[in-house]
Amino acid sequence: MTVTVDPADGERYVCAHTSMDITQKVIPCFDQPDIKSTFSLSVTAPSHWTVLANGFLEGRTSGEGGDTWTFATTPPFSSYLFTLVGGPWVSVTWDEPYAPAPGGTLPFGWHARASQERELHRDADELRRITSACFQHYTTVFEPEYPYADYQQVFAPGLNWGAMEFPGCVVFRDQALTQGTPTELEREWMASTIAHEMAHMWFGDLVTMKWWEDSWLNESFADFMGYDVAGVAAGYTDAWTSAAITRKPGGYRADRRRSTHPIAEDTDKIVDVDTAFANFDSITYAKGNAALAQLGHWLGEKDFLAGVNHHLTSHAFGNADLADFLDSLDSATDLDVRSWAGAWLRSTGFDTLVVTRDASGDGPSVPVLTREGSRPHRLTVSAYD
């Protein structure tokens, strides 16, 4: 738990950012993903503060020591996904149409430090548009209903990562709310990050890996969905181009080094939590993202989503590993998913696709595509004159 004093106005912010192996610094727990629990919370804080947490706010009462915020008991989730943030946040809130929710809507909000009020209101319309578009997309393509009672997003100080997928209360590093006018690339990055963290509400939070060696799958899947949904739902149609230019080169560089490792490392090589976390790198994000994108192309969107939904419904509010995920995909296709996983996820390095021209015929020369490697690929080839 951190206390941050904003140098701009002297206001304090309290953030209980938990993740992976540090949750025991905030709450007493067995800090492992395969033990899930519900969380009930009440917080007494200064009256001018807003308090946000995983659960839905049931009530707020005033007292001599400040206001007491009472949150509803959450659905079960892993202890490392607990969060609590409090401070004099400035907020933009709305109710998002969602028929399965009580009353047909869900509470949504964006929150930032008081000194970032100008920036929040500058970007509020676009942040809301992206959030709504992504939410409507996910609740259409994923079969399980959205698992939580609201959806809050906070630009918070003291976060060591770009963002973190706390159920119902996603936290972003506060620098993501830029002081100057965001560039188009920064807006695109924000859209893909919003989509990334929202994907985790189902893949990572509703269904969580059994243990840390499969934590790569959460991030690879969310990174893939982040770029994809930023394009198909949020309107940033160059998202995959940006991923190819800014994301994938880091994966290629990491894969050329002696320190490279498989996307899905063998369990016996993950000797402790620190080793698992050391593998959170460009292999996990960039290469894992690209591999799952190829898996989607190889299976076809219909079968890929059918397998993902089988996984989500079969293990809802529980835990699963890579083998479970492959079982779900296998149930949706006649293709050999396990051989694909062995070739793509359990190996290092990459194949090369080479284009040559065959001029041996009487007509115009014909482009010939050759694979240097052994992995199965499915791709679209376009020619431009």
Secondary structure, 3 states (H helix, E strand, C coil): CEEEECCCCCCEEEEEECCHHHHHHCCCCCCCCCCEECCCEEEEECCCCEEEECCCEEEEEEECCEEEEEECCCCCEEHHHCEEEEECCEEEEEEEECCCCHHHEEEEEEEECHHHHHHHHHHHHHHHHHHHHHHHHHHHHCCCCCCCCCEEEEEECCCCCCEECCCCEEEEEHHHCCCCCCCHHHHHHHHHHHHHHHHHCCECCCEEECCHHHHHHHHHHHHHHHHHHHHHCCCCCCHHHHHHHHHHHHHHHHHHCCCCCCCCCCHHHCCCHHHHHHCCCHHHHHHHHHHHHHHHHHHCHHHHHHHHHHHHHHCCCEEECHHHHHHHHHCCCCCCHHHHHHHHCCCCCCCEEEEEEECCCCCCCEEEEEEECCCCCCCCCCCCC
